[in-house]
Amino acid sequence: MRLRGKLSLILCLLSLATVGSTVLVLYLSEKRHLVKQLEEQQWSSLNKFGRVAAESIIDDNEILRMAYIKTLMESSGPQVITYAVLLDKDRRILMHSDFHYGDYSSKRTLPRETLLTLAAQTETPLKQRAVSQGRSLSVFSIPVKADKNRFGTVVIA
C-alpha cells in the first residue's frame, strides 16, 4: 500500500471516529434531557394531583378523585405516568388509577408493597426507583396536606 493510500485510510478512520463520537455525545445528552423533562412532568402532575387530592379528601368527594385520575391518565402520555395512587392517612387506598378495573375506592388496606409503605411514612417529597414488568420506573410521592394537617399520600409512577 502506498503512502497516499495509508494516509487516506487514516484520515477516513479519523473522520469516522470524530463523527461517531459526536453522534454518541449528542445521543447521550438528548437522552439525559428527555429523562429530566419526563421527571419534571411527573413532579408537576404529582403536585397537581396532591392539591386535588387534598380538596377531595376534605370534601369526601370520590367523584372528583375519579374524574381527576381519569383525566390525569388520559392527558399524560403512556410513558409519563404508569399508575397513580391516593392513600389516606391510615395507609388505605382511596383511589387507584386502575379504578375502572375494580372498585379500589372502598378504602382497601395498603398492599405490602414497600414503595407505597415508605411513601406513606415520609413527610417530604420522595423519589424511588422500581422495576415493574421488566421496566424501570421512577416512583414519586408527596404527602397530602392542608392547613399543616396530613390527610394522606399521593404516589405516581
Secondary structure, DSSP 8 states (H G I E B T S, - for coil): --HHHHHHHHHHHHHHHHHHHHHHHHHHHHHHHHHHHHHHHHHHHHHHHHHHHHHHHHHT-HHHHHHHHHHHHHHS-TTT-S-EEEEETTSEEEEETTTTTS-GGGTEE--S-HHHHHHHH-SS-EEEEEEETTEEEEEEEEEEEETTEEEEEEEE-
